[in-house]
Amino acid sequence: MGTVYIAVGSLRAPKLDGARAALALVGPELSSGATIEVVGAEVPSGVGHTPGSREESMKGARNRAEALAKLGHERNEPWTYFVGLEGGLDVVHEINSGERRRIVFLESWAYVLDHSGCSAYGRSGGIELPEALADEVLDRGVELSAAMDRVAGGTGIRNAQGAWGVLTNNAVKRQDAFQTAVIAAFAKFFNAAVYSRK
């Protein structure tokens, strides 16, 4: 019973809303009868503005969760779980008919850590970026959010539907991608019986 506080390493609405939506679904399994409260705190990722590899995205998510744990300890916060979220790119090289082609996927990653040191990663699906957009971000160093604003003809896309929304005509939004990643990361905690089998 009582309240379980879950800290998320961001103040951006799509990340917080994605975490809240995820925990509305799995929170009752995480702690039966408890109220789940998601709180945001800005912490550094320690990686580039647009991670260019799966490993860098995972590192950013983990860095955020570990920074939250440290911040929570320093401020004596009642946080039980620490959630780091990071969006980034995954570059794959495909060989087809003897030709090598770069395919770039946008992915959303989550890393969950608790007080005992138990941790887990979770990932959304991936969506292929248009080649011109991938070139702009990876080869010219343009931040993905700035490139998406230009492509979509708006501003602040990452604080709304995000690249996911632009690329899917809002069938999947940035919040949805983070929701999936958070559920996947928390599976080890709310479905511990399966994960602890030898």
C-alpha positions as CSV (number, residue, x, y, z in Angstrom):
1,M,0.0,0.0,0.0
2,G,1.0,3.7,0.1
3,T,2.7,5.4,-2.8
4,V,5.5,4.2,-5.0
5,Y,7.5,7.1,-6.5
6,I,9.1,6.5,-9.9
7,A,11.6,9.1,-11.0
8,V,12.1,9.8,-14.7
9,G,15.2,11.6,-15.9
10,S,13.5,14.2,-17.9
11,L,11.0,17.1,-17.8
12,R,9.9,16.6,-21.5
13,A,6.2,15.8,-21.8
14,P,6.5,12.9,-24.3
15,K,8.9,11.1,-22.0
16,L,6.9,11.7,-18.8
17,D,3.6,10.9,-20.5
18,G,5.0,7.7,-22.0
19,A,6.2,6.6,-18.6
20,R,2.9,7.5,-17.0
21,A,0.9,5.6,-19.6
22,A,3.2,2.5,-19.2
23,L,2.9,2.6,-15.4
24,A,-0.9,2.9,-15.6
25,L,-0.8,-0.5,-17.3
26,V,1.9,-2.3,-15.3
27,G,1.9,-0.4,-12.1
28,P,-0.7,-2.6,-10.4
29,E,1.5,-5.6,-11.1
30,L,4.5,-3.8,-9.8
31,S,3.0,-3.0,-6.5
32,S,-0.5,-4.3,-5.7
33,G,-2.7,-1.7,-4.1
34,A,-0.1,1.1,-4.2
35,T,-0.6,4.5,-5.8
36,I,2.0,5.0,-8.5
37,E,3.4,8.5,-8.9
38,V,5.8,9.5,-11.7
39,V,8.0,12.5,-11.1
40,G,10.4,14.1,-13.5
41,A,13.9,15.6,-12.9
42,E,16.3,16.9,-15.4
43,V,19.6,15.0,-15.4
44,P,22.4,14.7,-18.0
45,S,22.6,11.8,-20.4
46,G,26.4,12.1,-20.9
47,V,26.0,11.3,-24.6
48,G,25.6,13.3,-27.7
49,H,22.4,15.2,-28.6
50,T,21.4,12.5,-31.1
51,P,23.1,9.2,-30.1
52,G,24.3,7.6,-33.3
53,S,24.4,4.0,-32.1
54,R,22.3,1.5,-30.1
55,E,25.2,1.4,-27.6
56,E,25.2,5.2,-27.1
57,S,21.5,5.3,-26.7
58,M,21.6,2.5,-24.0
59,K,24.5,4.4,-22.3
60,G,22.5,7.6,-22.2
61,A,19.4,5.9,-20.7
62,R,21.6,4.2,-18.1
63,N,23.5,7.4,-17.3
64,R,20.2,9.2,-16.7
65,A,18.9,6.5,-14.3
66,E,22.2,6.4,-12.4
67,A,22.2,10.2,-12.1
68,L,18.6,10.1,-10.8
69,A,19.6,7.6,-8.1
70,K,22.5,9.8,-7.0
71,L,20.2,12.9,-7.0
72,G,17.5,11.1,-5.1
73,H,20.0,10.0,-2.5
74,E,21.5,13.5,-2.1
75,R,18.1,15.1,-1.7
76,N,16.6,12.2,0.4
77,E,13.8,11.7,-2.1
78,P,11.3,8.9,-1.6
79,W,11.9,7.5,-5.1
80,T,11.8,3.7,-5.4
81,Y,12.6,3.3,-9.1
82,F,14.8,5.4,-11.4
83,V,14.0,5.5,-15.1
84,G,16.4,6.8,-17.8
85,L,15.0,7.4,-21.3
86,E,17.0,8.1,-24.4
87,G,16.1,8.3,-28.1
88,G,18.7,7.6,-30.7
89,L,19.7,5.9,-33.9
90,D,20.7,2.4,-34.7
91,V,22.8,2.0,-37.9
92,V,22.7,-1.3,-39.7
93,H,24.6,-2.2,-42.9
94,E,22.7,-4.5,-45.2
95,I,24.3,-6.3,-48.1
96,N,21.8,-7.0,-50.9
97,S,22.8,-8.3,-54.4
98,G,26.4,-7.5,-53.5
99,E,25.7,-3.8,-52.6
100,R,26.2,-2.5,-49.1
101,R,23.5,-0.1,-47.9
102,R,23.2,1.9,-44.7
103,I,19.8,1.7,-42.9
104,V,19.2,3.9,-40.0
105,F,16.5,3.2,-37.4
106,L,15.1,5.6,-34.8
107,E,14.7,3.8,-31.4
108,S,13.6,4.7,-27.9
109,W,15.4,3.2,-25.0
110,A,14.6,2.9,-21.3
111,Y,16.8,1.8,-18.3
112,V,15.2,1.1,-14.9
113,L,17.2,0.8,-11.7
114,D,15.9,0.2,-8.2
115,H,17.5,0.7,-4.7
116,S,18.7,-2.9,-4.6
117,G,20.7,-2.4,-7.8
118,C,18.4,-4.5,-9.9
119,S,18.2,-3.1,-13.4
120,A,16.9,-3.7,-16.9
121,Y,16.8,-2.2,-20.3
122,G,13.8,-1.9,-22.6
123,R,13.4,-0.7,-26.2
124,S,10.7,0.4,-28.5
125,G,10.5,-0.9,-32.0
126,G,12.5,0.9,-34.6
127,I,11.4,3.0,-37.6
128,E,13.6,3.6,-40.6
129,L,14.7,7.1,-41.2
130,P,14.5,8.6,-44.7
131,E,18.0,8.5,-46.2
132,A,18.2,12.3,-46.6
133,L,17.3,12.7,-42.9
134,A,19.8,10.1,-41.8
135,D,22.5,11.9,-43.9
136,E,21.7,15.2,-42.3
137,V,21.9,13.9,-38.8
138,L,24.8,11.4,-39.0
139,D,26.9,12.9,-41.8
140,R,26.3,16.6,-41.1
141,G,25.9,16.5,-37.3
142,V,22.5,18.2,-37.3
143,E,20.4,17.4,-34.2
144,L,17.5,15.1,-35.0
145,S,15.0,17.5,-33.4
146,A,16.2,20.4,-35.5
147,A,16.1,18.3,-38.7
148,M,12.6,17.1,-37.9
149,D,11.4,20.6,-37.3
150,R,12.6,21.5,-40.8
151,V,11.1,18.4,-42.4
152,A,7.8,18.9,-40.7
153,G,7.7,22.7,-41.1
154,G,7.2,23.3,-37.4
155,T,9.0,24.0,-34.1
156,G,9.2,21.9,-31.0
157,I,8.3,18.6,-32.7
158,R,10.2,16.6,-30.0
159,N,8.0,18.1,-27.3
160,A,4.9,17.0,-29.2
161,Q,4.6,14.0,-31.5
162,G,8.3,13.7,-32.1
163,A,10.0,12.1,-35.1
164,W,7.9,9.0,-34.6
165,G,4.7,11.0,-35.1
166,V,6.0,12.8,-38.2
167,L,7.3,9.6,-39.8
168,T,4.1,7.6,-39.1
169,N,1.5,10.4,-39.6
170,N,0.8,10.2,-35.9
171,A,0.0,6.5,-35.9
172,V,2.8,6.1,-33.4
173,K,4.0,9.2,-31.4
174,R,7.2,9.8,-29.4
175,Q,5.2,9.1,-26.2
176,D,4.0,5.7,-27.5
177,A,7.6,4.6,-28.3
178,F,8.7,5.5,-24.8
179,Q,5.7,3.8,-23.3
180,T,6.7,0.5,-25.0
181,A,10.3,0.9,-23.9
182,V,9.3,1.6,-20.3
183,I,7.0,-1.4,-20.2
184,A,9.8,-3.6,-21.6
185,A,12.3,-2.4,-19.0
186,F,9.9,-2.9,-16.1
187,A,9.0,-6.4,-17.2
188,K,11.9,-7.8,-15.1
189,F,10.4,-6.2,-12.0
190,F,6.6,-6.9,-12.4
191,N,7.2,-10.3,-14.0
192,A,10.0,-11.4,-11.7
193,A,8.8,-15.0,-11.5
194,V,9.7,-15.5,-15.2
195,Y,13.0,-13.6,-15.1
196,S,14.2,-15.5,-12.0
197,R,13.7,-19.0,-13.4
198,K,16.9,-21.0,-13.6
